Amino acid sequence: MKRCLTCHVVYDDKQQICAKDGSVLVSTSFTKTQEFLNNRAVTTKRVVAGIAGAMVIAIFVFGIFYTFNRQPAPPTPENMAVPSPEKANEIRQPPSEPAPQPSKNKPGYFVIGLSSHEQADAMQEMERRNQTGHQTHVTYSSDWSDLSPGFYVVVYGVFDTMTEATAAANELKSRNVQVYVKYAGSPKSDTVAIPEQDTSPRNADPINTADTNQEVAVRQYGVVAGEAVSEVMKLWEQRFTRCGDSYVSLGSYNNLRQLRGVQFVVSQRHPLTKADELNGFEWTGQVKAKWNVWRRATRRNSDWVWGDWKESPQSFTFDVSKKNSRWKVLNSIYDQKKVECPDLP
């Protein structure tokens, strides 16, 4: 069989020319192959055209979607609102609870930092803490009913309840401040404050004023008070060295301390109760060692370098009692050591 490639009319094998258009006839086997190739080409063109059309439609639809859903551009840094410095600070600094405020001169639970037998150390610690924003004060433990006597303590606050004091202590500990809570009780109501009197000149020689100190105590508060001053002075002589018109000792920080114009006075006398008398007490009270001026010296190589003279209300306080004819003096100068008299400028 033969077929016309133009009009696709089928003829027998003897026919050579298409009767309709005069085209040369070909065998049907060749015609099927050619028809397949032609059909595939047509199909390919249609697929490509369909893909191209689909892409055009997709682009068109995306353009419509983008136009209706486009978000406004973010403001440039120049157009952004900048908060005022005051409001910026409010944002950067979150509010915090105020630090616990100390309450002075009232009974209760004390939040205590440093405790020292030496008043100068407690005062120095108080000043250092206050310079860092705390509000501390120094009190003498012997003035409170439930504190161990003989200590100068740095107090961060006084509170009515244990809960309040513990919360304040924990807040301080969170800032690396070492404190503890102690119930101080109330001020001792059975003590009678005795005015401290300065009866010696500024540069008085301690050797010449020793008898004067005892005489003043005896004249004001009786013979036993003079004995109390004498007992304190005995302990003092074990820790301090007389050098001319001064006393000198080596302190806990390996510094020399020179005190001038030292005197000893009865600062408090505790009236004896009936129970005290039955327990054998003959006298209880406090004696203070006071001085007019003082200074420190630090060692530099083999020499002592002295600092400036200072005037300040510093003193050592001793709790003194006489029971069954025996005296007891609470040692508040345990960290002071006698030294050979240095070359004093």
C-alpha positions in Angstrom: 0.0 0.0 0.0 1.1 3.5 -0.7 0.0 6.9 0.8 0.0 10.5 -0.3 1.9 12.6 2.2 -0.2 15.6 1.3 -3.8 14.5 1.4 -3.1 11.1 3.0 -5.2 9.1 0.4 -4.2 5.4 0.3 -3.4 3.8 -3.1 -2.3 0.3 -4.1 1.4 -0.5 -4.6 1.1 0.0 -8.4 0.1 3.7 -8.1 3.0 6.1 -8.3 1.4 9.6 -8.4 -1.5 11.0 -6.2 -4.5 11.5 -8.5 -5.6 14.6 -6.5 -2.4 16.7 -6.1 0.2 14.9 -8.2 2.4 14.2 -5.2 4.7 11.1 -5.2 3.3 8.3 -3.2 5.3 6.5 -0.5 4.9 3.1 1.1 2.7 2.9 4.2 5.6 1.7 6.5 7.5 4.9 5.9 4.3 6.9 6.2 3.7 5.6 9.7 7.2 6.6 10.9 7.0 10.0 9.4 3.5 10.5 10.8 4.8 9.6 14.3 7.6 12.1 14.0 5.3 14.8 12.8 2.8 14.1 15.6 5.5 14.3 18.2 6.8 17.6 16.9 3.3 19.0 17.0 2.8 17.7 20.5 6.1 19.2 21.7 5.1 22.5 20.3 1.8 22.4 22.0 3.4 21.5 25.4 5.9 24.3 25.1 3.2 26.7 24.2 1.1 25.5 27.2 4.0 25.9 29.6 4.7 29.4 28.3 1.1 30.3 28.7 1.0 28.9 32.2 4.0 31.0 33.2 2.5 34.2 31.8 -0.7 33.5 33.8 1.3 32.8 37.0 3.3 36.0 36.6 0.1 37.9 36.0 -1.6 36.4 39.1 1.6 37.0 41.3 1.6 40.7 40.2 -2.0 41.1 41.2 -1.4 39.4 44.6 1.8 41.4 45.4 0.0 44.7 44.5 -2.9 44.2 46.9 -0.8 42.6 49.7 2.3 44.8 49.7 3.3 46.1 53.3 4.6 49.7 53.7 8.3 50.0 53.9 9.8 50.3 57.4 10.8 53.8 58.4 14.4 54.8 57.9 16.5 55.5 60.9 16.2 59.3 60.1 12.4 59.0 60.4 12.1 56.8 63.4 11.0 58.3 66.7 13.7 58.5 69.3 12.7 58.6 72.9 13.9 61.6 75.0 16.9 61.0 77.2 14.7 60.9 80.3 12.5 58.2 78.8 15.5 56.3 77.5 16.8 56.2 81.0 13.4 54.9 82.3 13.6 52.1 79.7 17.2 51.1 80.5 16.8 51.3 84.2 14.1 49.0 85.6 12.7 50.0 88.9 14.3 48.3 91.9 13.5 47.9 95.5 15.2 50.5 97.7 18.0 49.4 99.9 17.0 48.7 103.5 17.2 51.9 105.6 18.7 51.6 109.0 16.6 52.7 111.9 18.6 54.0 114.9 18.0 54.0 118.6 15.1 51.6 118.8 14.9 48.0 120.1 14.5 45.1 117.8 16.4 42.8 115.4 19.7 44.2 114.2 21.3 43.5 110.8 24.9 43.6 111.8 28.1 43.7 109.6 31.5 44.2 111.3 31.9 43.6 115.0 35.1 44.9 116.6 36.5 45.6 120.1 38.1 48.7 118.6 35.9 51.6 117.9 38.2 53.0 115.3 37.8 49.9 113.1 34.0 50.0 113.3 34.0 53.7 112.4 36.3 53.1 109.5 34.0 50.3 108.2 30.9 52.5 108.6 32.5 55.3 106.6 33.6 52.9 103.9 30.1 51.4 103.6 28.3 54.7 103.6 30.6 55.9 100.8 29.2 53.0 98.7 25.6 54.0 99.2 24.7 52.2 102.4 23.3 53.9 105.5 25.0 52.4 108.5 25.7 53.5 112.0 27.9 52.2 114.9 26.5 51.2 118.2 28.2 49.8 121.3 26.9 46.3 122.2 27.1 46.8 125.9 24.3 49.4 125.7 21.9 46.7 124.6 20.3 44.0 126.7 20.7 41.0 124.4 24.0 41.7 122.7 27.3 40.3 123.8 29.1 43.2 125.6 32.3 44.9 124.6 31.9 45.2 120.8 31.4 48.1 118.4 29.1 46.9 115.7 28.2 48.3 112.3 24.4 48.2 112.0 22.7 48.2 108.6 19.2 48.4 110.0 16.9 47.7 113.0 13.6 45.9 112.4 10.6 45.0 114.5 10.3 41.4 113.3 12.7 38.6 112.4 11.1 38.2 109.0 11.8 41.8 108.1 15.4 41.6 109.3 16.1 38.4 107.5 14.7 39.8 104.2 16.9 42.8 104.6 19.9 40.7 105.4 19.3 38.4 102.4 19.1 41.5 100.1 22.4 42.7 101.4 24.0 39.3 101.0 22.9 39.2 97.4 25.1 42.3 97.0 28.1 40.5 98.6 27.7 42.3 101.9 28.4 39.9 104.8 25.8 40.5 107.6 23.9 38.5 110.2 20.7 39.1 112.2 20.8 39.4 116.0 18.1 40.3 118.4 19.5 43.3 120.4 16.7 43.7 122.8 16.3 47.1 124.2 18.6 49.8 125.6 19.6 49.0 129.1 17.2 51.0 131.2 19.0 50.3 134.5 22.1 52.2 133.4 22.8 55.7 134.4 24.8 57.7 131.9 27.6 59.7 133.6 28.9 62.8 131.7 32.5 62.4 130.5 34.7 65.1 131.7 38.0 66.2 130.2 40.1 67.1 133.2 43.6 66.9 131.6 45.4 69.3 129.3 45.9 68.4 125.7 49.5 67.2 126.0 49.3 65.8 129.5 51.9 63.3 130.6 50.0 60.0 131.3 52.4 59.2 134.2 51.3 62.4 136.0 47.6 62.1 135.2 47.2 58.5 136.4 46.5 59.5 140.0 44.3 62.3 138.8 42.1 59.9 136.9 41.5 57.8 140.0 40.9 60.7 142.2 38.2 62.1 139.9 36.5 58.7 139.8 36.6 58.4 143.6 35.4 62.0 144.1 32.4 61.5 141.7 31.4 57.9 142.1 33.1 56.5 145.2 36.1 54.5 146.2 35.2 51.4 144.2 35.0 53.5 141.0 38.6 54.6 141.6 39.5 50.9 141.8 37.7 50.2 138.5 39.9 52.9 136.8 43.0 51.4 138.4 42.2 47.9 137.1 41.6 49.2 133.5 44.9 51.1 133.7 46.8 47.9 134.7 45.4 46.1 131.6 46.3 49.2 129.5 49.9 49.1 130.6 50.1 45.5 129.4 49.2 46.5 125.9 50.6 50.0 125.4 54.1 51.5 125.9 54.6 54.9 127.5 56.8 57.0 125.3 57.2 60.5 126.7 53.8 62.2 126.7 52.2 59.5 124.5 51.2 55.8 124.5 52.3 53.7 121.6 51.2 50.2 120.5 51.3 47.9 117.5 47.8 47.4 116.1 46.1 44.5 114.3 47.1 45.8 110.8 50.8 46.0 111.8 50.6 49.8 112.1 51.9 51.8 115.0 49.4 53.9 116.8 50.4 56.9 118.9 47.9 58.4 121.4 48.5 61.7 123.2 46.6 63.1 126.1 45.2 59.8 127.3 42.8 59.8 130.3 40.6 57.2 131.9 37.0 58.1 132.9 34.0 56.2 134.3 31.5 56.5 131.5 28.7 54.4 133.1 27.8 53.0 136.4 25.2 50.3 136.6 23.1 50.5 139.7 23.2 47.2 141.5 19.9 45.3 141.8 18.9 43.1 144.7 19.8 40.1 142.7 23.2 41.6 141.9 23.9 42.0 145.6 22.8 38.5 146.4 25.1 37.2 143.6 28.1 38.9 145.1 28.4 42.0 142.8 29.9 45.1 144.4 30.3 47.3 141.3 29.5 47.1 137.6 30.0 49.8 134.9 32.1 51.0 132.1 35.5 52.8 131.9 36.7 54.6 128.8 40.3 55.3 127.7 40.1 58.6 125.8 42.7 60.7 124.0 43.0 64.1 122.5 44.9 63.4 119.3 46.3 60.4 117.6 48.2 59.3 114.5 49.3 56.1 112.7 52.7 55.0 111.2 53.3 52.4 108.5 56.6 50.6 107.9 58.4 51.5 104.7 61.5 49.4 104.3 63.1 49.6 107.8 61.6 53.0 108.8 58.3 54.0 110.2 56.5 56.7 108.2 54.0 58.7 110.3 50.8 60.1 109.1 49.1 63.4 110.2 47.7 64.0 113.6 44.0 63.6 113.9 41.3 64.8 116.3 38.3 62.5 116.6 36.0 61.2 119.3 37.7 57.8 119.5 38.1 55.7 122.6 38.4 52.2 124.0 35.5 51.1 126.3 36.0 48.5 129.0 33.2 46.6 130.8 34.2 46.3 134.4 32.7 44.5 137.4 33.7 43.5 140.9 32.2 40.3 142.2 33.2 38.6 145.5 36.1 41.0 145.9 37.5 40.1 142.5 37.7 42.4 139.5 36.9 41.5 136.0 37.8 43.7 133.0 36.5 42.7 129.5 39.6 43.1 127.3 38.8 45.4 124.3 42.4 45.9 123.4 43.4 42.3 122.9 44.9 43.1 119.4 47.2 45.8 120.7 50.9 44.9 121.5 53.6 46.7 123.4 56.6 47.8 121.4 59.9 49.5 122.1 59.5 53.3 121.9 60.2 54.3 118.3 62.0 57.4 117.3 59.1 59.9 117.5 59.4 63.0 115.3 
